[in-house]
Amino acid sequence: MDKDKEKQEISLVGRLFSLEALLILMGMLSLISGIFSGDAVRLSLGAVILGGFFLFIVTRRRSSKK
């Protein structure tokens, strides 16, 4: 029973890390395509995605220390 629970926790952690990596990749691609195309909407969307992600990381670290 304990091994099943450990596998579930590992798969959940793996999914979270892959979602975070996908979010960073999406933000970077949007930012880079906005720079190259000169599109302000893509540029700002990439900046908002990356800014929100880093804000999420900072708040998650602060809440885990408490």
Buried (B, 14 or more C-beta within 10 A) or exposed (E): EEEEEEEEEEEEEEEEEEEEEEBBEBBEEBBEBBEEEEEEEBBEBBBEBBEEBEEEEEEEEEEEEE
